[in-house]
Amino acid sequence: MKQNNFAFGKINYILLTVGIAIILAGFCLMSGDATTEQAFNPDIFSDTRIKLAPMVSLFGFVFIIVAILWPAKTKGQE
């Protein structure tokens, strides 16, 4: 039976999925109501949108880089 040689192992795909979920969580933290011409929304300057959400997204991107560089196990190492 022919063995498929994939670039990533199972753990790499799991870590990539977790990283994408972290990035999506950061983007959701950035979302919210906008300011319109009729009403000013001071929530656009909240600490969650300006500080926390970009840091969470950045952590997600760094996590994806780590997931890509994580060494995949071969059959002999398991």
Residue frames as a rotation matrix with the C-alpha (Angstrom) as fourth column:
MET 1
0.584 0.812 0.000 0.00
0.812 -0.584 0.000 0.00
0.000 0.000 -1.000 0.00
LYS 2
-0.212 -0.670 0.711 1.37
0.643 -0.644 -0.416 3.39
0.736 0.369 0.567 -0.98
GLN 3
0.024 0.139 -0.990 1.93
0.932 -0.362 -0.028 5.85
-0.362 -0.922 -0.138 1.88
ASN 4
0.621 0.245 0.744 0.97
0.538 -0.824 -0.179 9.49
0.569 0.512 -0.644 1.32
ASN 5
-0.367 -0.785 -0.498 3.62
0.930 -0.313 -0.191 12.00
-0.006 -0.534 0.846 2.29
PHE 6
0.678 0.638 0.365 1.88
0.597 -0.767 0.234 15.12
0.429 0.060 -0.901 3.50
ALA 7
-0.158 -0.758 0.633 3.78
0.128 -0.652 -0.748 18.26
0.979 -0.037 0.200 4.43
PHE 8
-0.359 0.122 0.925 1.93
-0.844 -0.466 -0.266 18.56
0.399 -0.876 0.271 7.74
GLY 9
-0.877 0.100 -0.470 0.99
0.261 0.920 -0.292 16.03
0.403 -0.379 -0.833 10.36
LYS 10
0.049 0.974 -0.222 -2.24
0.752 0.110 0.650 15.75
0.657 -0.199 -0.727 12.31
ILE 11
0.095 -0.061 -0.994 -0.97
0.901 -0.420 0.112 17.99
-0.424 -0.905 0.015 15.12
ASN 12
-0.894 -0.442 -0.069 -0.05
0.355 -0.795 0.491 20.70
-0.272 0.415 0.868 12.59
TYR 13
-0.553 0.762 0.337 -3.60
0.280 -0.210 0.937 20.81
0.785 0.612 -0.098 11.26
ILE 14
0.312 0.639 -0.703 -5.01
0.899 0.041 0.437 20.96
0.308 -0.768 -0.562 14.78
LEU 15
-0.257 -0.500 -0.827 -2.68
0.734 -0.658 0.170 23.84
-0.629 -0.563 0.536 15.69
LEU 16
-0.955 -0.044 0.293 -3.57
0.254 -0.631 0.733 25.66
0.153 0.775 0.613 12.46
THR 17
-0.109 0.993 0.051 -7.26
0.559 0.019 0.829 25.35
0.822 0.119 -0.557 13.27
VAL 18
0.298 0.145 -0.943 -6.70
0.935 -0.242 0.259 26.71
-0.191 -0.959 -0.208 16.78
GLY 19
-0.682 -0.634 -0.365 -4.72
0.525 -0.772 0.360 29.63
-0.510 0.054 0.859 15.33
ILE 20
-0.748 0.490 0.448 -7.49
0.265 -0.398 0.878 30.47
0.609 0.775 0.168 12.87
ALA 21
0.259 0.874 -0.410 -10.03
0.782 0.060 0.620 30.35
0.567 -0.481 -0.669 15.73
ILE 22
-0.058 -0.369 -0.928 -7.88
0.842 -0.517 0.153 32.77
-0.536 -0.772 0.341 17.77
ILE 23
-0.950 -0.300 0.090 -7.67
0.293 -0.751 0.592 35.18
-0.110 0.589 0.801 14.82
LEU 24
-0.364 0.897 0.251 -11.43
0.397 -0.094 0.913 35.02
0.843 0.432 -0.321 14.29
ALA 25
0.315 0.432 -0.845 -11.97
0.946 -0.071 0.316 35.72
0.076 -0.899 -0.431 18.00
GLY 26
-0.517 -0.590 -0.620 -9.76
0.604 -0.765 0.224 38.80
-0.606 -0.258 0.752 17.69
PHE 27
-0.916 0.229 0.329 -11.71
0.168 -0.526 0.834 40.02
0.364 0.819 0.443 14.67
CYS 28
0.047 0.979 -0.200 -14.98
0.675 0.116 0.728 39.49
0.736 -0.169 -0.655 16.53
LEU 29
0.066 -0.095 -0.993 -13.64
0.918 -0.384 0.098 41.56
-0.391 -0.918 0.062 19.42
MET 30
-0.874 -0.446 -0.194 -12.90
0.322 -0.829 0.457 44.38
-0.365 0.337 0.868 16.95
SER 31
-0.614 0.683 0.396 -16.41
0.438 -0.123 0.890 44.38
0.657 0.720 -0.224 15.50
GLY 32
-0.437 0.566 -0.699 -19.32
0.745 -0.208 -0.634 46.37
-0.504 -0.798 -0.331 16.81
ASP 33
0.636 0.765 0.100 -21.48
0.721 -0.542 -0.432 49.38
-0.277 0.347 -0.896 16.15
ALA 34
-0.411 -0.753 0.514 -20.01
0.883 -0.469 0.018 52.20
0.228 0.461 0.858 14.13
THR 35
-0.424 0.228 -0.877 -20.38
0.291 -0.882 -0.370 55.94
-0.858 -0.412 0.308 14.46
THR 36
-0.020 0.499 0.867 -22.89
0.999 -0.016 0.032 57.47
0.030 0.867 -0.498 12.08
GLU 37
-0.661 -0.188 0.726 -23.55
0.340 -0.938 0.067 61.05
0.668 0.291 0.684 11.04
GLN 38
0.268 0.881 0.389 -26.57
-0.124 -0.369 0.921 61.18
0.955 -0.295 0.011 13.35
ALA 39
0.958 0.104 0.266 -25.01
-0.277 0.115 0.954 59.67
0.069 -0.988 0.139 16.49
PHE 40
0.002 -1.000 -0.012 -21.50
-0.770 0.007 -0.637 59.40
0.637 0.011 -0.770 17.90
ASN 41
0.913 0.221 -0.342 -20.62
-0.004 0.845 0.534 56.03
0.407 -0.486 0.773 19.42
PRO 42
0.402 -0.812 0.423 -17.78
-0.906 -0.419 0.058 56.40
0.130 -0.406 -0.904 21.96
ASP 43
0.694 -0.095 0.714 -17.43
-0.231 0.910 0.345 52.60
-0.682 -0.404 0.609 22.09
ILE 44
0.923 -0.383 0.039 -15.25
0.162 0.294 -0.942 52.70
0.349 0.876 0.333 18.97
PHE 45
0.151 -0.903 0.402 -12.42
-0.532 -0.417 -0.737 53.95
0.833 -0.103 -0.543 21.20
SER 46
0.870 0.212 0.446 -12.79
-0.493 0.409 0.768 51.24
-0.019 -0.888 0.460 23.87
ASP 47
-0.052 -0.952 0.303 -9.73
-0.903 0.175 0.393 49.40
-0.427 -0.253 -0.868 25.13
THR 48
0.171 0.180 0.969 -11.15
0.046 0.981 -0.190 46.13
-0.984 0.077 0.160 23.85
ARG 49
0.911 0.261 0.318 -11.27
0.318 0.045 -0.947 47.33
-0.261 0.964 -0.042 20.25
ILE 50
0.800 -0.600 -0.011 -8.02
-0.516 -0.679 -0.522 49.29
0.306 0.424 -0.853 20.25
LYS 51
-0.077 -0.911 0.406 -5.69
-0.997 0.066 -0.043 47.23
0.012 -0.408 -0.913 22.45
LEU 52
-0.125 0.035 0.992 -7.01
-0.509 0.856 -0.094 43.76
-0.852 -0.516 -0.089 23.24
ALA 53
0.778 0.564 0.276 -8.43
-0.069 0.515 -0.855 42.68
-0.624 0.646 0.440 19.87
PRO 54
0.702 -0.567 -0.431 -5.33
-0.595 -0.134 -0.793 43.49
0.392 0.813 -0.431 17.78
MET 55
-0.275 -0.828 0.488 -3.12
-0.959 0.273 -0.078 41.73
-0.069 -0.490 -0.869 20.34
VAL 56
0.138 0.411 0.901 -5.34
-0.308 0.882 -0.356 38.62
-0.941 -0.229 0.248 20.23
SER 57
0.967 0.232 -0.107 -5.23
-0.157 0.210 -0.965 38.63
-0.201 0.950 0.239 16.42
LEU 58
0.312 -0.932 -0.182 -1.45
-0.861 -0.197 -0.468 39.08
0.401 0.303 -0.865 16.41
PHE 59
-0.298 -0.372 0.879 -1.11
-0.767 0.642 0.012 36.17
-0.569 -0.671 -0.477 18.84
GLY 60
0.596 0.600 0.533 -3.22
-0.125 0.726 -0.677 34.07
-0.793 0.337 0.508 16.46
PHE 61
0.873 -0.327 -0.362 -0.94
-0.407 -0.077 -0.910 34.88
0.270 0.942 -0.200 13.52
VAL 62
-0.142 -0.954 0.265 2.16
-0.972 0.084 -0.218 34.03
0.186 -0.288 -0.939 15.58
PHE 63
-0.027 0.230 0.973 0.46
-0.536 0.818 -0.208 30.81
-0.844 -0.527 0.101 16.69
ILE 64
0.927 0.373 0.047 -0.12
-0.141 0.460 -0.877 29.87
-0.349 0.806 0.478 13.04
ILE 65
0.423 -0.856 -0.297 3.56
-0.755 -0.151 -0.638 30.45
0.502 0.494 -0.710 12.25
VAL 66
-0.385 -0.527 0.758 4.49
-0.870 0.481 -0.107 28.14
-0.308 -0.701 -0.643 15.12
ALA 67
0.395 0.626 0.672 1.97
-0.317 0.780 -0.540 25.56
-0.862 0.000 0.506 13.86
ILE 68
0.923 -0.097 -0.373 3.55
-0.358 0.145 -0.923 25.63
0.143 0.985 0.099 10.40
LEU 69
0.083 -0.995 -0.054 7.06
-0.787 -0.032 -0.617 25.24
0.612 0.094 -0.785 11.77
TRP 70
0.259 0.068 0.963 6.13
-0.824 0.535 0.184 22.50
-0.503 -0.842 0.194 14.26
PRO 71
-0.689 -0.598 -0.409 7.97
-0.724 0.579 0.375 19.31
0.012 0.555 -0.832 13.23
ALA 72
0.448 0.854 -0.264 5.69
-0.863 0.491 0.121 16.56
0.233 0.173 0.957 11.96
LYS 73
-0.076 -0.429 0.900 6.20
-0.621 0.727 0.294 13.08
-0.780 -0.537 -0.322 13.35
THR 74
-0.280 -0.059 -0.958 7.05
-0.856 0.468 0.222 10.26
0.435 0.882 -0.182 10.99
LYS 75
0.662 0.599 -0.450 5.93
-0.395 0.789 0.471 6.66
0.637 -0.134 0.759 11.40
GLY 76
0.059 -0.744 -0.666 9.24
0.455 0.614 -0.645 5.69
0.889 -0.265 0.374 13.02
GLN 77
-0.788 -0.392 0.475 8.97
-0.155 -0.621 -0.768 8.39
0.596 -0.679 0.428 15.70
GLU 78
0.060 0.920 0.387 5.45
-0.773 -0.203 0.601 7.49
0.631 -0.335 0.699 16.91
